Amino acid sequence: MTVWLFDLDNTLHHADAGIFNIINQAMTAYLAGRLNVAHAVASHVRQDYWHRYGATMAGLQIHHPEISIDEFLRECHPLDAVLPALVPVEGVAETLGRLNGRKAVLTNGPSFYAQALLEAMGLAEFFGHTVGTDDMGYRCKPDREAFVSACRMVGVARAQACILVDDSADNLHAVKKFGMKTVWFGQSAHDLPFVDFAARDMAALADWAEENGLAVPACG
């Protein structure tokens, strides 16, 4: 059976519409207070860690092991501010309803954040598992061990059974090396050697899945 692994931010919802800005501001404020530095310095640290390690959290684990990662994730994903800014991707529920196989969310965000967004968008019913960075030993995509942990949690024995739908080409490149099918999602998506399909929107994803026997035909 096919197992669909969906990224969350900028795949199931438009994180760039405002949520990422909220999270970034919360991270900067947290770092300023926790490290006792000026706001400008904290902003530089946040961006530096993100560029060097792929996630601010990863940099904290290396340089500030005294900081609780659970506390960091909780403080930097304020749901009371995030949920009102939530903008689902157009046609996402319709496409998820057409896809054959099991589905799971795989995100570098914490699981409580992912679950809250799925419930707010009315999408939780489509997913058997929600896998956050806290479920992957605080590793992040595209770390191979993050994907190994996710597959174990979802109950996938063979990576070849999975299709990763993600807006990050780096993540897709990583999983292609061990046999997953890949769908690059978003307006910037285009053909690359490690991309099985470039889906600019949900309708294109559903049509591709149908053409490959992975979805039911659209009604009407």
Solvent accessible surface area in square Angstrom, and as a share of the most:
residue,aa,sasa,rsa
1,M,172,0.77
2,T,29,0.17
3,V,4,0.02
4,W,0,0.00
5,L,1,0.01
6,F,0,0.00
7,D,11,0.06
8,L,0,0.00
9,D,22,0.11
10,N,33,0.17
11,T,0,0.00
12,L,0,0.00
13,H,0,0.00
14,H,63,0.28
15,A,0,0.00
16,D,109,0.57
17,A,68,0.53
18,G,20,0.19
19,I,0,0.00
20,F,70,0.29
21,N,85,0.44
22,I,41,0.21
23,I,10,0.05
24,N,54,0.28
25,Q,108,0.48
26,A,20,0.15
27,M,29,0.13
28,T,4,0.02
29,A,61,0.47
30,Y,27,0.10
31,L,0,0.00
32,A,19,0.15
33,G,62,0.59
34,R,105,0.38
35,L,34,0.17
36,N,138,0.71
37,V,53,0.31
38,A,64,0.50
39,H,120,0.54
40,A,76,0.59
41,V,72,0.42
42,A,0,0.00
43,S,24,0.16
44,H,124,0.55
45,V,26,0.15
46,R,35,0.13
47,Q,78,0.34
48,D,42,0.22
49,Y,15,0.06
50,W,140,0.49
51,H,133,0.59
52,R,136,0.50
53,Y,70,0.27
54,G,46,0.45
55,A,15,0.12
56,T,7,0.04
57,M,7,0.03
58,A,23,0.18
59,G,0,0.00
60,L,0,0.00
61,Q,71,0.31
62,I,102,0.52
63,H,78,0.35
64,H,46,0.20
65,P,104,0.66
66,E,108,0.48
67,I,7,0.04
68,S,54,0.35
69,I,22,0.11
70,D,88,0.45
71,E,75,0.34
72,F,0,0.00
73,L,10,0.05
74,R,142,0.52
75,E,97,0.43
76,C,0,0.00
77,H,11,0.05
78,P,36,0.23
79,L,50,0.25
80,D,124,0.64
81,A,43,0.33
82,V,0,0.00
83,L,64,0.32
84,P,109,0.69
85,A,29,0.23
86,L,27,0.14
87,V,64,0.37
88,P,58,0.37
89,V,9,0.05
90,E,123,0.55
91,G,36,0.34
92,V,8,0.05
93,A,41,0.32
94,E,118,0.53
95,T,5,0.03
96,L,1,0.00
97,G,49,0.47
98,R,37,0.14
99,L,8,0.04
100,N,64,0.33
101,G,28,0.27
102,R,92,0.33
103,K,22,0.09
104,A,0,0.00
105,V,0,0.00
106,L,1,0.00
107,T,2,0.01
108,N,51,0.26
109,G,8,0.08
110,P,2,0.01
111,S,28,0.18
112,F,46,0.19
113,Y,1,0.00
114,A,0,0.00
115,Q,66,0.29
116,A,18,0.14
117,L,0,0.00
118,L,0,0.00
119,E,106,0.48
120,A,59,0.46
121,M,28,0.13
122,G,44,0.43
123,L,1,0.01
124,A,30,0.23
125,E,146,0.66
126,F,53,0.22
127,F,20,0.08
128,G,65,0.62
129,H,61,0.27
130,T,23,0.13
131,V,1,0.00
132,G,0,0.00
133,T,0,0.00
134,D,49,0.25
135,D,53,0.27
136,M,3,0.01
137,G,57,0.55
138,Y,62,0.24
139,R,110,0.40
140,C,19,0.11
141,K,10,0.04
142,P,62,0.39
143,D,53,0.28
144,R,136,0.50
145,E,78,0.35
146,A,0,0.00
147,F,0,0.00
148,V,45,0.26
149,S,23,0.15
150,A,1,0.01
151,C,15,0.09
152,R,166,0.61
153,M,81,0.36
154,V,5,0.03
155,G,56,0.54
156,V,18,0.10
157,A,109,0.85
158,R,145,0.53
159,A,20,0.15
160,Q,93,0.41
161,A,28,0.22
162,C,0,0.00
163,I,4,0.02
164,L,0,0.00
165,V,0,0.00
166,D,1,0.00
167,D,51,0.26
168,S,33,0.22
169,A,25,0.20
170,D,101,0.52
171,N,11,0.06
172,L,0,0.00
173,H,76,0.34
174,A,19,0.15
175,V,0,0.00
176,K,67,0.28
177,K,149,0.63
178,F,37,0.15
179,G,31,0.30
180,M,0,0.00
181,K,92,0.39
182,T,0,0.00
183,V,0,0.00
184,W,23,0.08
185,F,10,0.04
186,G,15,0.14
187,Q,115,0.51
188,S,83,0.53
189,A,6,0.05
190,H,99,0.44
191,D,120,0.62
192,L,56,0.28
193,P,132,0.83
194,F,37,0.15
195,V,18,0.10
196,D,63,0.33
197,F,53,0.22
198,A,19,0.15
199,A,0,0.00
200,R,123,0.45
201,D,64,0.33
202,M,1,0.00
203,A,66,0.51
204,A,30,0.23
205,L,0,0.00
206,A,2,0.01
207,D,71,0.37
208,W,29,0.10
209,A,0,0.00
210,E,64,0.29
211,E,141,0.63
212,N,81,0.42
213,G,59,0.57
214,L,31,0.15
215,A,9,0.07
216,V,71,0.41
217,P,91,0.57
218,A,62,0.48
219,C,135,0.81
220,G,129,1.24
